[in-house]
Amino acid sequence: MKYAFYPGCVSRGACPELYTATLEVCDILGIELDEDALKSASCTGAGVLQEKNLRLGDTLNARTFAMAEKAGLPLMTICSTCQGVMSQANERLVADPEYLASINEDLKEEGLEYKGTINPKHLLWIIVEDLGMDFFNSKVVRKLEGLKLAPFYGCYLVRPSDALGFNENPERETSLESIIEAVGAEVVDFPGKSLCCGFPILTINPKNSVKMVANHTIDAKDRGADAMVTPCPLCHLNLDGYQPNASSAAKRDIDLPIIHLPQLVGLSLGIAPEKMRLNKHIVSTKKLLSELAVAP
Amino acid sequence: MEVKLSVRRYDPESTNTVSHYQEYQMEMDEASTILDALIQIREDVDGTLSLRCSCRSAICGSCAMRVNGEAGLACNTKVIDVIPSDGTPIVVEPAGNLPVIKDLVVDFQPFWNQVKSVEPWLQPAGEEPEAEYLAPDEDMLHLAGVVSCILCGACVSDCTVLEVDSNFLGPAALAKAYRFVGDPRDDADAKRLETLNQEGGVWDCTRCMKCVEVCPKGVAPMDRIMSLREKVMDAGHTNTNGARHATAFVDSVRHSGWLDELKLPIKSFGIFNLKAMIGLIPLAIRSQRAGKVPPLIHKNIPDVENVRKIFDKVENKK
């Protein structure tokens, strides 16, 4: 299966480990990635650009979709925010042919036209839906037994549920739990798993943002989680990068590693942790990996 | 069909003042709602159960509460739609982010205080007209969604910001503020937008969309908050971290096609904000040690001029 790969800004910026782990995992799972098809694609706007100009956001995303269409490939994302923003833009574009036509007017000069056939998909959904859990299970070579993992989805991968296709694909609602179970780990369910990590207000209201980090990581920890797993690099950046601040604000140790989805999948596929830069986190994964008897 | 409900109980006047869950099992019709079930409990099983309700038709907004952890109106939530597949009971709890008075009844005073603080009444300028104030249909259409608000508090219950900060105005009050800022008959925009630009106002929303998802009336409070941000900036209030963040983000995409993660926090806080700049140092050191620093030289994406052309074309339309 071949996909036009949309890595998003963060996996090429502050989370290089996500990019590396994705390539490793896709290689073993037989997901062929075309890294060139979308090399001229812009940022999705992440909802921030949409605050200022929704039409601009829709035009930029239609441009990306048109590039994937031109390459004749489905589109793969690895970020909850990219996925959500693309799904929402796509819903508006596909629902209104007149609107799409007017957006296409602005793509013409570049020789692009979006016909409305792209269905952007996060790697998480690709594993569960396109590969299927039977296939995925057959690829798992290292069961992570004894490991307790709290899922953390990222808002944009759960809301708005209609734009994300939850009605047609109800398995998406528990897709992260399905992966955790398939790799042999135990799910630590907690109410915060589909709430906000605080990242969007990090530079606007740092105090509230850090409180959110503290609430979620402490709740998961107190329910017995050894680590948290997320398909969203923005959630990772806040929950990992600002955990030391959350720990000081809450006046207690937290020490909860925040693992990217592909890193978790990679561990179960037998990929060496350092190949996925698991040693490159703010909250150390050393203890976790030694408990799993996987050399860090 | 047989239904199991686990209802959170709390009675400050009883001997057991700790909140706890009480299970009820009953026969319900397939068409019945959570409210039907709760009324049946109160009338036939346990008269001490307290809840608020009135119209039973999703009009009055009295019966907002959490069902399986998510806010909604008990009267338009069908029991059959929320029975957990694993055989566990349906969990019914009072609305969140508001103090519980007893069982499923919460104190709405903080909610009303928030709504009142945005002065939810028309403030026109000039002489009073002899008859009604007239407004063209096309100027009022964008308010059709927001005037549907029934003030039930479902959005406030599940707001992720209110969970950590009770000073936030909250989605209901902000949606109400939009309703008046956007009303062509109102002339208090300048004053309203100045207030909304303060701490606890439009910039503190995380854009988590929880309010959009739980609103039973399609008010989409978060979308209104985003529109208010645009209006706040258009009114010239650009000296906030939020406004600087939005501007720096858009500038970065226009300039290079993608996000410059190094510049964004610096531009959001403002380079002359020494306290914030010093506050960033520990994170910078941690990130540097972990090899998690974005590229120091932020390169443009290939063909970035095509992105810039789109910016020009679309922004000219605005």
Interface residues (C-beta under 8 A of the other chain):
Chain A: C9 V10 R12 G13 A14 C15 P16 E17 K39 S40 A41 S42 C43 G45 A46 G47 V48 L49 Q50 E51 K52 N53 R55 L56 T59 L60 R63 D106 L107 E109 E110 C155 Y156 R159 P160 S161 P191 L195 C196 G198 P200 I201 L202 T203 I204 N205 P206 K207 N208 K211 M212 N215 G241 Y242 P244 N245 R277 K280 H281 I282
Chain B: G69 T160 V161 E163 V164 D165 E199 W203 D204 C205 T206 R207 C208 M209 K210 V212 E213 M226 R229 E230 M233 T240 N241 G242 H245 A246 T247 F249 V250 S252 V253 G257 W258 L259 E261 L264 P265 S268 F269 G279 P282 L283 R286 S287 A290 G291 K292 V293 P294 P295 I301 P302 D303 N306 V307 K309 I310 F311 K313 V314 E315 K317 K318
